[in-house]
Structure formats: C-alpha cells, structure tokens
C-alpha cells in the first residue's frame, strides 16, 4: 500500500507475476497475463488499494473456475 497505482501496475507488468501485500494481514499473487497462471486457471481482474487510489487495477489473479463460474 506504499506504492502508487502506476508503480504497482508497472511492477506487475515488469515481473509478470508478483506476491503483493494489500494490508497488514493479507496478500495475493498478481499476474500480467494468463501465461503466468497454472494450467486450467483463468484470469480475474485484480483491484487493490494503493497509496493514491482506493481501487487500483494492477493486473489479474489466477483462479481455477468451478462449474458454477461458467455462465451458459
């Protein structure tokens, strides 16, 4: 949360995948593209708080969809 929105987004783009703390007790892995996810995982937009923006789009998280995640 000490980075600006543009700094956090640039770090994800530069590294491809990073683990980022979003509070004193939470963290997650953020990626720039699907090729940084494991097989069978899909992308989900990631919005995190940064120093200058309460909802900053920094890239994506990877997740394994369940049957309920697919809309017919």
C-alpha positions, -999 to +999 in steps of 0.1 A: +000+000+000+030+023+000+032+023-038+012+045-061-013+028-085+010+033-115+040+019-096+021-012-085+007-018-120+042-013-136+058-038-112+032-065-122+038-058-159+076-058-155+078-090-134+049-109-150+038-122-116+043-109-080+031-115-045+018-083-031+006-074+004-026-055+004-029-050+042-012-059+074-027-094+072-035-102+035-015-108+003-021-124-030-003-132-063-010-108-092-001-115-128+001-096-160-012-123-184-026-159-184+007-174-192+017-167-156-011-189-144-011-227-139-028-250-165-066-248-161-065-215-143-082-184-157-077-146-151-098-125-128-094-087-128-075-075-097-082-042-079-062-033-048-058-002-026-026+018-033-012+050-017-031+072-042-061+051-053-085+031-032-093+008-061-063+004-085-064-021-114-029-037-112-035-068-134-051-101-126-052-130-102-053-166-113-081-190-102-094-224-110-130-219-121-157-242-109-187-254-128-207-226-112-183-199-126-193-206-162-224-189-175-242-208-203 
